[in-house]
């Protein structure tokens, strides 16, 4: 039988691909004009060569030669390696339960593997119930029915976990303070989404309505039996209580996971090696890494003299500790030095008095108010901050985002151009910092909260260090307030 036209074109194209390794077909319309055939004939040709693995087509009708050499060089364990990459992204919280899996082409291009390799890896993860198909999309996590939200008082069949705090004030701060709020929000939303009830334990409650003794907790764990999922303890643990004994009890003699949220990395002595708890986790934030990220960002922008102003009560020892840490980290950057000044003018006292209000209407009103000041007047009323700039500081590191916002207001009032004259960076990455373009350090607590929830839910294995340590991954969120040194 005489070959069809598209088969003849396929043979010609196959020869051209073999003779010229640098040749790339391009779009369908380009190929149609090159071979002088109709569009439908060219599409049939492309489909024939796709079936034989000689061409690959992508969205936008872009046609590329299949990288046969790359496929031949793929190691036999390419599928296993691809599956391990995606599995690690899931266990580390980069891909979260309920999210869509990125398109196959994203993995194919970034990891330089064949599309078939990605497809086989996805099928392997599906068999492991780490992902599932929903319609035409692959979804992270096993296919489960949406659980009911926790009801008031719980139920006889509802899973439950224990959350330990020192007192009601610490509980309120933990869920509202900018430093830990992202952890608590991510943790709570994931736990409630999976229908797990949180039972609060307050040590200083002084009432039997809220459990606060070791005997009460033992009784609850025994009563809940298989419904008990584990416990999480905040780092405000009362010093008079035997922490090691409590951890062993809360682990149900090693059968349940226990998380110690050591937010500022003060309890490195607690680990799986030191405790007889195989499923012990210590979640923490390494501030030295955050300080290094900040200095690295500013240093790469050309800043060598960096200011770290302080103000407020002397009891803010955390600010002084952060200053000392920044100075130690600055030693790793040649020519970099940290200058400081105590801001004691009434100007700053007035701003600090209103530091608890962060609504858009308030921001606009305050900015308009300070912009109305004349440059000379603003600088005259803030000699301490002006002294840093006179000393050569081209960037300021704020104690946190709330203070950084106040520096931005001051700059607007004083006529200091941001970031041309002065770069400003803060800590915490609160939502308001995005509104006004303040570069900030994200401590990565949202990821830790998400992972902590799934450690206790127990739906998939969480990757941590061998001793149970799981540090946060902090990063600098770059916005308009930082730029190259003017």
The 8 nearest C-alpha neighbors of each residue, nearest first, counted from 0:
[[1, 2, 3, 6, 4, 7, 5, 10],
 [0, 2, 3, 4, 7, 6, 5, 8],
 [3, 1, 6, 0, 7, 4, 5, 8],
 [2, 4, 6, 5, 7, 1, 8, 0],
 [3, 5, 7, 6, 8, 2, 40, 9],
 [4, 6, 8, 44, 7, 40, 3, 9],
 [7, 5, 9, 3, 4, 8, 2, 10],
 [8, 6, 10, 4, 9, 5, 11, 3],
 [9, 7, 5, 11, 6, 10, 12, 4],
 [8, 10, 6, 12, 7, 44, 11, 13],
 [9, 11, 13, 7, 8, 12, 14, 6],
 [12, 10, 8, 14, 13, 9, 15, 7],
 [11, 13, 15, 9, 14, 10, 8, 16],
 [12, 14, 10, 16, 11, 15, 9, 17],
 [15, 13, 17, 11, 12, 16, 18, 10],
 [14, 16, 12, 18, 17, 13, 19, 11],
 [17, 15, 13, 14, 19, 18, 12, 20],
 [16, 18, 14, 15, 19, 13, 20, 12],
 [19, 17, 15, 16, 14, 20, 13, 22],
 [18, 20, 21, 22, 16, 17, 15, 14],
 [21, 19, 22, 16, 17, 18, 23, 15],
 [22, 20, 19, 23, 16, 18, 17, 64],
 [21, 23, 19, 20, 16, 24, 15, 64],
 [24, 22, 25, 63, 64, 21, 62, 16],
 [23, 25, 63, 62, 30, 22, 26, 64],
 [26, 24, 62, 61, 23, 63, 29, 27],
 [27, 25, 61, 29, 28, 62, 60, 30],
 [26, 28, 30, 29, 31, 60, 41, 25],
 [27, 29, 31, 30, 26, 32, 38, 41],
 [28, 30, 26, 32, 27, 31, 33, 25],
 [31, 29, 33, 27, 28, 32, 34, 26],
 [32, 30, 28, 36, 29, 33, 34, 35],
 [31, 33, 35, 29, 30, 34, 28, 36],
 [32, 34, 30, 31, 35, 29, 36, 28],
 [35, 33, 31, 32, 36, 30, 8, 41],
 [34, 36, 32, 33, 31, 37, 30, 41],
 [37, 35, 31, 34, 40, 38, 41, 32],
 [38, 36, 40, 39, 31, 41, 35, 32],
 [37, 39, 41, 40, 31, 42, 36, 28],
 [38, 40, 42, 41, 37, 43, 36, 44],
 [41, 39, 43, 37, 38, 42, 5, 44],
 [40, 42, 44, 38, 43, 39, 31, 45],
 [41, 43, 39, 45, 44, 40, 46, 38],
 [44, 42, 46, 40, 41, 45, 47, 5],
 [45, 43, 41, 5, 47, 42, 9, 46],
 [44, 46, 42, 48, 47, 43, 49, 41],
 [45, 47, 49, 43, 44, 48, 42, 50],
 [48, 46, 44, 50, 45, 49, 43, 51],
 [49, 47, 51, 45, 53, 50, 46, 54],
 [50, 48, 54, 46, 52, 51, 47, 53],
 [51, 49, 47, 48, 52, 46, 53, 54],
 [50, 52, 48, 49, 53, 47, 54, 46],
 [53, 51, 49, 50, 54, 48, 65, 55],
 [54, 52, 65, 48, 51, 49, 64, 55],
 [55, 53, 64, 65, 49, 48, 52, 63],
 [54, 56, 63, 65, 49, 62, 64, 57],
 [57, 55, 62, 61, 63, 60, 54, 58],
 [58, 56, 61, 60, 59, 62, 55, 63],
 [59, 57, 60, 61, 56, 62, 104, 26],
 [58, 60, 61, 57, 26, 56, 62, 27],
 [61, 59, 58, 26, 57, 62, 27, 56],
 [60, 62, 26, 57, 59, 25, 56, 58],
 [63, 61, 56, 25, 26, 55, 24, 60],
 [64, 62, 55, 54, 23, 24, 56, 65],
 [63, 65, 54, 55, 53, 23, 66, 62],
 [66, 64, 54, 53, 55, 67, 63, 52],
 [65, 67, 69, 68, 64, 70, 113, 53],
 [66, 68, 70, 69, 65, 71, 53, 52],
 [69, 67, 71, 70, 66, 72, 65, 73],
 [70, 68, 72, 66, 67, 71, 73, 112],
 [71, 69, 67, 73, 72, 68, 66, 113],
 [70, 72, 68, 69, 73, 67, 74, 66],
 [71, 73, 69, 70, 74, 68, 67, 75],
 [74, 72, 70, 71, 77, 69, 75, 112],
 [73, 75, 76, 77, 72, 71, 70, 78],
 [74, 76, 77, 73, 78, 79, 72, 80],
 [75, 77, 79, 74, 78, 80, 73, 81],
 [78, 76, 80, 74, 79, 75, 81, 73],
 [79, 77, 81, 120, 116, 80, 76, 82],
 [78, 80, 82, 76, 77, 81, 83, 120],
 [79, 81, 83, 77, 82, 78, 76, 84],
 [82, 80, 78, 84, 83, 79, 120, 77],
 [81, 83, 120, 79, 85, 84, 80, 86],
 [82, 84, 86, 80, 81, 85, 87, 79],
 [85, 83, 81, 87, 82, 86, 80, 88],
 [84, 86, 88, 82, 87, 83, 89, 81],
 [85, 87, 83, 89, 88, 84, 82, 90],
 [88, 86, 90, 84, 89, 85, 91, 83],
 [89, 87, 93, 85, 91, 86, 94, 90],
 [90, 88, 94, 86, 92, 87, 91, 93],
 [89, 91, 461, 87, 92, 462, 88, 86],
 [92, 90, 88, 89, 93, 87, 462, 461],
 [93, 91, 89, 94, 95, 90, 446, 88],
 [92, 94, 88, 91, 89, 95, 90, 446],
 [95, 93, 89, 92, 88, 98, 96, 139],
 [96, 94, 92, 98, 97, 93, 89, 139],
 [95, 97, 139, 140, 98, 94, 138, 89],
 [96, 98, 139, 138, 95, 140, 99, 94],
 [99, 97, 139, 95, 96, 138, 100, 94],
 [98, 100, 138, 137, 139, 101, 97, 136],
 [99, 101, 137, 138, 139, 98, 102, 136],
 [102, 100, 99, 103, 105, 106, 104, 137],
 [101, 103, 104, 105, 100, 106, 99, 137],
 [102, 104, 105, 106, 107, 117, 101, 114],
 [103, 105, 107, 106, 102, 108, 114, 101],
 [106, 104, 103, 108, 107, 102, 109, 101],
 [107, 105, 109, 103, 104, 108, 110, 117],
 [108, 106, 104, 112, 111, 105, 110, 114],
 [107, 109, 111, 105, 106, 110, 104, 112],
 [110, 108, 106, 107, 111, 105, 112, 104],
 [109, 111, 107, 108, 112, 106, 81, 105],
 [112, 110, 108, 107, 109, 113, 106, 69],
 [111, 113, 107, 110, 116, 114, 108, 70],
 [114, 112, 116, 115, 107, 70, 117, 111],
 [113, 115, 117, 116, 107, 118, 112, 103],
 [114, 116, 118, 113, 117, 119, 112, 120],
 [117, 115, 113, 119, 78, 114, 118, 120],
 [118, 116, 120, 114, 115, 119, 121, 103],
 [117, 119, 115, 121, 116, 120, 114, 122],
 [118, 120, 122, 116, 121, 117, 115, 123],
 [121, 119, 82, 123, 117, 78, 118, 122],
 [120, 122, 124, 118, 123, 119, 125, 117],
 [121, 123, 125, 119, 120, 124, 126, 118],
 [122, 124, 120, 126, 121, 125, 119, 127],
 [125, 123, 127, 121, 126, 122, 129, 130],
 [124, 126, 128, 122, 130, 127, 123, 131],
 [125, 127, 123, 128, 124, 122, 129, 130],
 [126, 128, 124, 125, 129, 123, 130, 141],
 [129, 127, 141, 125, 126, 130, 124, 131],
 [128, 130, 140, 141, 127, 124, 125, 139],
 [131, 129, 139, 140, 125, 128, 141, 138],
 [132, 130, 138, 137, 142, 125, 141, 133],
 [131, 133, 137, 136, 138, 134, 135, 130],
 [134, 132, 136, 135, 137, 138, 131, 142],
 [133, 135, 136, 132, 137, 138, 131, 99],
 [134, 136, 133, 132, 137, 138, 99, 131],
 [137, 135, 133, 134, 132, 138, 99, 100],
 [136, 138, 132, 100, 131, 99, 133, 130],
 [139, 137, 99, 131, 130, 100, 98, 97],
 [140, 138, 130, 96, 97, 98, 99, 100],
 [139, 141, 130, 129, 96, 138, 97, 131],
 [142, 140, 128, 129, 130, 131, 143, 139],
 [141, 143, 131, 140, 144, 130, 128, 132],
 [144, 142, 141, 145, 146, 140, 131, 193],
 [143, 145, 146, 142, 147, 141, 193, 194],
 [144, 146, 143, 147, 193, 192, 194, 148],
 [147, 145, 194, 193, 144, 148, 192, 143],
 [146, 148, 194, 149, 145, 193, 192, 150],
 [147, 149, 194, 191, 150, 146, 192, 193],
 [150, 148, 194, 196, 153, 147, 191, 195],
 [151, 149, 153, 152, 148, 154, 196, 147],
 [150, 152, 153, 149, 154, 196, 148, 197],
 [151, 153, 150, 154, 149, 196, 198, 155],
 [154, 152, 150, 151, 149, 157, 196, 155],
 [155, 153, 157, 156, 152, 150, 149, 151],
 [154, 156, 157, 153, 223, 226, 158, 152],
 [157, 155, 154, 158, 226, 153, 223, 159],
 [156, 158, 154, 155, 159, 153, 195, 226],
 [159, 157, 226, 195, 227, 196, 156, 228],
 [158, 160, 196, 227, 195, 197, 228, 226],
 [161, 159, 228, 197, 229, 230, 227, 198],
 [160, 162, 230, 198, 199, 197, 231, 163],
 [161, 163, 199, 231, 230, 200, 198, 232],
 [164, 162, 200, 232, 199, 201, 233, 231],
 [163, 165, 201, 166, 233, 170, 200, 169],
 [164, 166, 202, 201, 235, 236, 203, 237],
 [167, 165, 203, 201, 168, 169, 164, 202],
 [168, 166, 170, 169, 171, 201, 165, 164],
 [167, 169, 171, 170, 166, 172, 165, 173],
 [170, 168, 172, 171, 166, 167, 173, 165],
 [169, 171, 167, 173, 168, 172, 164, 166],
 [172, 170, 168, 169, 173, 174, 175, 167],
 [171, 173, 169, 175, 176, 174, 170, 168],
 [174, 172, 170, 171, 175, 179, 176, 169],
 [173, 175, 180, 172, 171, 183, 176, 170],
 [176, 174, 172, 180, 173, 171, 177, 179],
 [175, 177, 172, 180, 178, 179, 173, 174],
 [176, 178, 180, 179, 427, 175, 429, 181],
 [177, 179, 176, 427, 180, 181, 442, 173],
 [180, 178, 182, 181, 177, 173, 176, 183],
 [179, 181, 174, 183, 177, 175, 182, 176],
 [180, 182, 445, 184, 183, 179, 444, 185],
 [183, 181, 448, 444, 445, 179, 180, 185],
 [182, 184, 186, 180, 174, 181, 185, 187],
 [183, 185, 181, 187, 186, 182, 180, 188],
 [184, 186, 448, 449, 188, 182, 445, 183],
 [187, 185, 448, 183, 452, 449, 184, 189],
 [186, 188, 190, 184, 189, 185, 183, 191],
 [187, 189, 191, 185, 190, 186, 192, 184],
 [190, 188, 192, 186, 191, 187, 452, 185],
 [189, 191, 187, 195, 193, 192, 188, 452],
 [190, 192, 194, 188, 193, 189, 195, 148],
 [193, 191, 189, 190, 194, 188, 148, 146],
 [194, 192, 191, 190, 146, 195, 189, 145],
 [193, 195, 191, 148, 149, 146, 192, 147],
 [196, 194, 158, 159, 190, 191, 193, 157],
 [195, 197, 159, 149, 158, 160, 198, 194],
 [196, 198, 160, 159, 161, 199, 162, 195],
 [199, 197, 161, 160, 162, 196, 200, 159],
 [198, 200, 162, 161, 163, 197, 201, 209],
 [199, 201, 163, 210, 211, 162, 209, 164],
 [202, 200, 164, 166, 204, 211, 165, 203],
 [203, 201, 211, 165, 204, 166, 200, 164],
 [202, 204, 166, 205, 201, 165, 211, 167],
 [203, 205, 201, 206, 202, 166, 209, 211],
 [206, 204, 203, 207, 202, 211, 209, 201],
 [205, 207, 208, 204, 209, 210, 211, 203],
 [206, 208, 209, 210, 205, 211, 204, 215],
 [207, 209, 206, 210, 204, 205, 211, 200],
 [208, 210, 207, 206, 200, 211, 201, 204],
 [211, 209, 200, 207, 215, 212, 208, 201],
 [210, 212, 202, 201, 200, 209, 215, 204],
 [213, 211, 215, 214, 210, 216, 202, 217],
 [212, 214, 216, 215, 217, 211, 245, 248],
 [215, 213, 217, 216, 212, 218, 211, 219],
 [216, 214, 218, 212, 213, 217, 210, 219],
 [215, 217, 219, 213, 218, 214, 220, 212],
 [218, 216, 214, 220, 219, 215, 213, 221],
 [219, 217, 221, 215, 216, 220, 222, 214],
 [218, 220, 222, 216, 221, 217, 223, 215],
 [221, 219, 217, 223, 222, 218, 224, 216],
 [222, 220, 218, 224, 219, 223, 217, 216],
 [221, 223, 219, 220, 224, 218, 217, 227],
 [222, 224, 226, 220, 227, 221, 219, 225],
 [223, 225, 221, 226, 222, 227, 220, 219],
 [226, 224, 227, 223, 228, 158, 220, 221],
 [225, 227, 158, 223, 224, 159, 228, 157],
 [226, 228, 159, 225, 223, 224, 160, 229],
 [229, 227, 160, 455, 159, 226, 255, 456],
 [228, 230, 256, 255, 160, 257, 455, 227],
 [231, 229, 161, 257, 160, 162, 258, 249],
 [230, 232, 258, 162, 257, 259, 163, 161],
 [233, 231, 163, 259, 260, 162, 258, 234],
 [234, 232, 260, 235, 164, 259, 163, 236],
 [233, 235, 261, 236, 260, 232, 262, 259],
 [236, 234, 233, 165, 237, 164, 169, 232],
 [235, 237, 234, 165, 238, 233, 164, 232],
 [238, 236, 239, 240, 165, 235, 202, 242],
 [239, 237, 240, 236, 241, 242, 235, 165],
 [238, 240, 237, 241, 242, 236, 202, 165],
 [239, 241, 238, 237, 242, 236, 245, 244],
 [242, 240, 244, 243, 245, 239, 238, 237],
 [243, 241, 245, 244, 240, 246, 236, 238],
 [242, 244, 246, 245, 241, 247, 274, 269],
 [245, 243, 247, 246, 242, 241, 248, 249],
 [244, 246, 248, 242, 243, 247, 249, 241],
 [245, 247, 249, 243, 248, 244, 242, 250],
 [248, 246, 250, 244, 245, 249, 252, 243],
 [249, 247, 245, 251, 250, 246, 252, 244],
 [248, 250, 246, 251, 247, 245, 230, 229],
 [249, 251, 255, 253, 247, 252, 248, 257],
 [252, 250, 249, 248, 254, 253, 255, 247],
 [251, 253, 250, 254, 247, 248, 276, 249],
 [254, 252, 250, 276, 251, 255, 277, 247],
 [255, 253, 251, 252, 250, 256, 278, 276],
 [254, 256, 250, 229, 253, 251, 228, 257],
 [257, 255, 278, 229, 250, 279, 455, 258],
 [256, 258, 230, 279, 229, 250, 231, 280],
 [259, 257, 231, 280, 281, 279, 260, 232],
 [258, 260, 281, 232, 261, 231, 233, 280],
 [261, 259, 282, 233, 262, 234, 232, 281],
 [260, 262, 283, 234, 264, 263, 282, 259],
 [261, 263, 283, 284, 260, 264, 234, 282],
 [262, 264, 284, 261, 265, 283, 285, 286],
 [265, 263, 261, 283, 262, 266, 284, 285],
 [264, 266, 263, 267, 261, 262, 268, 234],
 [267, 265, 268, 264, 269, 261, 281, 234],
 [266, 268, 269, 265, 264, 270, 281, 468],
 [269, 267, 266, 270, 273, 265, 272, 274],
 [270, 268, 267, 266, 273, 274, 271, 281],
 [271, 269, 273, 272, 466, 467, 274, 268],
 [270, 272, 466, 274, 273, 467, 276, 279],
 [271, 273, 270, 274, 466, 275, 269, 276],
 [272, 274, 270, 271, 269, 275, 268, 276],
 [275, 273, 271, 276, 272, 270, 269, 243],
 [274, 276, 277, 271, 273, 253, 247, 272],
 [275, 277, 253, 274, 279, 278, 271, 247],
 [278, 276, 279, 271, 253, 275, 274, 256],
 [279, 277, 256, 276, 280, 257, 255, 253],
 [278, 280, 257, 276, 277, 256, 467, 271],
 [281, 279, 467, 258, 468, 259, 282, 257],
 [280, 282, 468, 259, 258, 467, 260, 469],
 [281, 283, 260, 469, 470, 261, 468, 259],
 [284, 282, 262, 261, 470, 264, 263, 260],
 [283, 285, 471, 262, 263, 470, 264, 286],
 [284, 286, 287, 288, 264, 283, 263, 470],
 [287, 285, 289, 288, 284, 290, 263, 321],
 [286, 288, 290, 289, 285, 291, 324, 328],
 [287, 289, 291, 286, 290, 285, 292, 473],
 [290, 288, 286, 292, 291, 287, 473, 293],
 [291, 289, 287, 293, 292, 288, 325, 286],
 [290, 292, 288, 294, 289, 293, 295, 328],
 [293, 291, 289, 295, 290, 294, 296, 288],
 [294, 292, 290, 296, 291, 295, 289, 297],
 [295, 293, 297, 291, 296, 292, 298, 290],
 [294, 296, 298, 292, 293, 297, 291, 299],
 [295, 297, 293, 294, 299, 298, 292, 300],
 [298, 296, 300, 294, 299, 302, 295, 293],
 [297, 299, 295, 302, 301, 300, 296, 294],
 [298, 300, 301, 296, 297, 295, 302, 483],
 [299, 301, 483, 297, 298, 302, 484, 482],
 [300, 302, 298, 484, 299, 483, 303, 297],
 [303, 301, 298, 297, 484, 300, 304, 393],
 [302, 304, 335, 334, 305, 298, 336, 301],
 [305, 303, 392, 336, 335, 302, 391, 337],
 [304, 306, 392, 394, 337, 395, 338, 393],
 [305, 307, 395, 338, 339, 392, 337, 308],
 [306, 308, 339, 396, 395, 338, 397, 309],
 [309, 307, 340, 339, 341, 306, 342, 310],
 [310, 308, 341, 342, 340, 307, 311, 398],
 [311, 309, 342, 341, 343, 312, 308, 347],
 [310, 312, 313, 309, 315, 348, 343, 342],
 [313, 311, 314, 315, 310, 316, 309, 343],
 [312, 314, 315, 311, 316, 310, 319, 318],
 [315, 313, 312, 316, 311, 317, 318, 319],
 [316, 314, 313, 317, 318, 312, 319, 311],
 [315, 317, 319, 318, 314, 320, 313, 321],
 [316, 318, 320, 315, 319, 321, 314, 322],
 [319, 317, 321, 316, 320, 315, 398, 322],
 [318, 320, 322, 316, 321, 317, 323, 315],
 [321, 319, 317, 323, 318, 322, 316, 324],
 [320, 322, 324, 318, 319, 323, 317, 325],
 [323, 321, 319, 325, 320, 324, 318, 326],
 [324, 322, 320, 326, 321, 325, 319, 327],
 [323, 325, 321, 327, 322, 326, 320, 328],
 [326, 324, 328, 322, 327, 323, 290, 329],
 [325, 327, 329, 323, 324, 328, 337, 322],
 [326, 328, 324, 325, 329, 330, 323, 331],
 [327, 329, 325, 330, 326, 331, 291, 324],
 [330, 328, 326, 331, 332, 327, 335, 325],
 [329, 331, 328, 332, 327, 326, 333, 335],
 [330, 332, 329, 328, 333, 327, 335, 291],
 [331, 333, 329, 330, 335, 334, 298, 328],
 [334, 332, 335, 331, 330, 329, 303, 336],
 [333, 335, 303, 332, 336, 304, 330, 329],
 [334, 336, 303, 333, 332, 329, 304, 337],
 [337, 335, 304, 329, 305, 303, 334, 338],
 [336, 338, 305, 306, 326, 304, 339, 307],
 [339, 337, 306, 305, 307, 336, 387, 304],
 [338, 340, 307, 308, 306, 337, 341, 387],
 [341, 339, 308, 383, 342, 309, 384, 387],
 [340, 342, 309, 310, 308, 343, 383, 339],
 [343, 341, 310, 383, 309, 344, 340, 308],
 [342, 344, 341, 310, 345, 347, 348, 383],
 [343, 345, 346, 347, 342, 381, 348, 380],
 [346, 344, 348, 347, 349, 343, 380, 350],
 [345, 347, 344, 349, 348, 350, 380, 381],
 [348, 346, 350, 349, 345, 344, 351, 343],
 [349, 347, 345, 351, 350, 346, 352, 344],
 [348, 350, 352, 347, 346, 351, 345, 353],
 [351, 349, 347, 352, 348, 353, 354, 346],
 [350, 352, 354, 348, 353, 349, 347, 311],
 [353, 351, 349, 350, 354, 348, 355, 347],
 [352, 354, 351, 350, 355, 356, 349, 357],
 [355, 353, 351, 356, 352, 350, 401, 357],
 [354, 356, 353, 357, 352, 351, 401, 358],
 [357, 355, 354, 353, 358, 361, 362, 359],
 [356, 358, 355, 361, 359, 362, 431, 354],
 [359, 357, 361, 360, 356, 362, 431, 363],
 [358, 360, 362, 361, 363, 357, 434, 431],
 [361, 359, 363, 358, 362, 364, 357, 365],
 [360, 362, 364, 358, 359, 363, 365, 357],
 [361, 363, 359, 365, 364, 360, 366, 358],
 [364, 362, 366, 360, 361, 365, 367, 359],
 [363, 365, 361, 367, 362, 366, 368, 360],
 [366, 364, 368, 362, 367, 363, 361, 369],
 [367, 365, 363, 369, 368, 364, 408, 370],
 [368, 366, 370, 364, 365, 369, 363, 371],
 [367, 369, 365, 366, 371, 370, 364, 372],
 [370, 368, 412, 371, 366, 372, 367, 365],
 [369, 371, 412, 367, 372, 411, 368, 366],
 [370, 372, 369, 368, 367, 373, 412, 366],
 [373, 371, 370, 412, 369, 377, 374, 376],
 [372, 374, 376, 375, 377, 371, 413, 412],
 [375, 373, 413, 377, 376, 414, 378, 412],
 [374, 376, 378, 377, 373, 379, 413, 372],
 [375, 377, 379, 373, 374, 378, 380, 372],
 [378, 376, 413, 380, 374, 379, 375, 412],
 [377, 379, 381, 375, 380, 376, 413, 374],
 [380, 378, 376, 377, 381, 382, 375, 385],
 [379, 381, 377, 378, 382, 376, 346, 344],
 [382, 380, 378, 379, 383, 384, 385, 344],
 [383, 381, 385, 384, 379, 386, 380, 378],
 [384, 382, 386, 385, 381, 342, 340, 341],
 [385, 383, 386, 387, 382, 381, 342, 388],
 [384, 386, 382, 388, 387, 383, 389, 381],
 [385, 387, 389, 383, 384, 388, 382, 390],
 [388, 386, 390, 384, 385, 389, 392, 306],
 [387, 389, 392, 385, 391, 390, 386, 393],
 [388, 390, 386, 391, 387, 385, 392, 384],
 [391, 389, 387, 388, 392, 386, 304, 338],
 [390, 392, 388, 389, 304, 393, 387, 305],
 [393, 391, 304, 388, 305, 394, 306, 387],
 [394, 392, 421, 302, 305, 391, 304, 422],
 [395, 393, 422, 305, 421, 392, 423, 306],
 [396, 394, 306, 423, 305, 307, 422, 397],
 [397, 395, 307, 424, 425, 423, 306, 398],
 [396, 398, 425, 403, 399, 402, 424, 395],
 [397, 399, 318, 402, 425, 396, 426, 400],
 [400, 398, 426, 425, 397, 402, 401, 403],
 [401, 399, 425, 403, 426, 402, 404, 427],
 [402, 400, 404, 403, 399, 405, 354, 425],
 [401, 403, 405, 404, 400, 399, 397, 398],
 [402, 404, 400, 397, 406, 405, 401, 425],
 [405, 403, 407, 401, 402, 406, 400, 408],
 [404, 406, 408, 402, 403, 407, 409, 401],
 [407, 405, 409, 403, 404, 408, 410, 402],
 [406, 408, 410, 404, 405, 409, 411, 403],
 [409, 407, 405, 411, 406, 410, 366, 412],
 [408, 410, 406, 412, 407, 411, 413, 405],
 [411, 409, 415, 407, 413, 412, 408, 414],
 [412, 410, 408, 414, 409, 370, 413, 407],
 [411, 413, 370, 369, 409, 410, 372, 414],
 [412, 414, 374, 410, 377, 415, 411, 378],
 [415, 413, 411, 374, 412, 410, 416, 373],
 [414, 416, 410, 413, 420, 411, 417, 421],
 [415, 417, 420, 419, 418, 414, 421, 410],
 [418, 416, 419, 421, 480, 420, 422, 415],
 [417, 419, 422, 421, 481, 482, 480, 420],
 [420, 418, 417, 485, 416, 421, 482, 484],
 [421, 419, 416, 418, 417, 485, 415, 393],
 [420, 422, 418, 393, 394, 417, 419, 416],
 [421, 423, 394, 481, 418, 480, 417, 395],
 [424, 422, 395, 480, 394, 481, 396, 421],
 [423, 425, 438, 396, 439, 397, 395, 437],
 [426, 424, 400, 439, 397, 399, 403, 396],
 [425, 427, 399, 440, 439, 400, 428, 398],
 [428, 426, 429, 441, 440, 178, 400, 399],
 [429, 427, 439, 441, 440, 426, 432, 430],
 [428, 430, 431, 427, 432, 177, 400, 433],
 [431, 429, 432, 433, 428, 434, 427, 357],
 [430, 432, 434, 433, 429, 435, 357, 428],
 [433, 431, 437, 434, 430, 435, 429, 436],
 [432, 434, 436, 431, 435, 430, 437, 429],
 [435, 433, 431, 432, 436, 430, 437, 359],
 [434, 436, 433, 432, 437, 431, 404, 479],
 [437, 435, 479, 433, 478, 434, 432, 480],
 [436, 438, 432, 480, 478, 435, 439, 433],
 [439, 437, 478, 477, 424, 480, 476, 481],
 [438, 440, 425, 428, 426, 476, 424, 475],
 [441, 439, 475, 426, 474, 428, 427, 476],
 [440, 442, 428, 474, 473, 443, 427, 475],
 [441, 443, 473, 444, 440, 427, 472, 471],
 [444, 442, 473, 472, 471, 445, 441, 446],
 [445, 443, 182, 447, 446, 442, 181, 448],
 [444, 446, 182, 181, 448, 447, 185, 443],
 [445, 447, 449, 444, 448, 443, 92, 450],
 [448, 446, 444, 450, 449, 445, 451, 182],
 [449, 447, 182, 186, 185, 451, 445, 446],
 [448, 450, 446, 186, 185, 452, 447, 451],
 [451, 449, 447, 453, 452, 448, 454, 446],
 [452, 450, 448, 454, 453, 449, 447, 186],
 [453, 451, 186, 449, 450, 455, 454, 190],
 [452, 454, 456, 450, 455, 451, 457, 458],
 [453, 455, 451, 457, 452, 456, 450, 461],
 [456, 454, 457, 453, 452, 228, 229, 256],
 [455, 457, 453, 454, 458, 452, 228, 190],
 [458, 456, 455, 454, 459, 453, 460, 228],
 [457, 459, 456, 453, 460, 454, 141, 140],
 [460, 458, 457, 461, 453, 90, 129, 454],
 [459, 461, 90, 462, 458, 457, 454, 453],
 [462, 460, 90, 463, 454, 459, 91, 450],
 [461, 463, 90, 91, 460, 464, 87, 469],
 [464, 462, 469, 467, 468, 461, 465, 280],
 [465, 463, 468, 467, 466, 469, 462, 470],
 [464, 466, 467, 463, 468, 271, 272, 270],
 [467, 465, 271, 270, 464, 468, 272, 463],
 [466, 468, 280, 464, 465, 463, 279, 271],
 [469, 467, 281, 464, 466, 280, 463, 282],
 [468, 470, 282, 463, 281, 464, 467, 283],
 [471, 469, 283, 284, 282, 468, 472, 285],
 [470, 472, 284, 443, 473, 283, 447, 444],
 [471, 473, 443, 470, 442, 474, 284, 444],
 [472, 474, 442, 443, 441, 471, 289, 440],
 [473, 475, 441, 440, 476, 472, 442, 292],
 [474, 476, 440, 439, 477, 441, 292, 293],
 [477, 475, 439, 438, 440, 474, 478, 441],
 [478, 476, 438, 475, 439, 479, 481, 437],
 [477, 479, 438, 436, 437, 480, 476, 481],
 [478, 480, 436, 481, 437, 438, 477, 418],
 [481, 479, 437, 418, 423, 422, 438, 478],
 [482, 480, 422, 418, 479, 423, 438, 478],
 [483, 481, 418, 422, 300, 484, 480, 419],
 [484, 482, 300, 301, 485, 481, 419, 302],
 [483, 485, 301, 302, 300, 482, 393, 419],
 [484, 419, 420, 483, 421, 393, 418, 482]]
